[in-house]
Amino acid sequence: MKYKNPKRVQKEVQNMSRKCEICGKGQTSGNNVSHSNRHTKRKWNANIQTVKVNESGTVTRKNVCTRCIRSGKITRAV
């Protein structure tokens, strides 16, 4: 009988999306360039924060980038 590993299920719940739910900003990729001009792949993660947002009277948690928080695209719940 197969059963789900409880540690694995908990880990899946804890993983946060790397995309902003407001503007869609996410992970970008590019190259590290060394002094000798060698190129290796690297990635830049967006600064995503989980915040409580007040949407039409209901409070929900959203993954939002700091640019959207700072520019006032969301109204934070108190």
Buried (B, 14 or more C-beta within 10 A) or exposed (E): EEEEEEEEEEEEEEEEEEBBBBBEBBEEEEEEEEEEEEEEEEEEEBEBBEBEBEEEEEEEEBBBBBBBBEEEBBEEEE
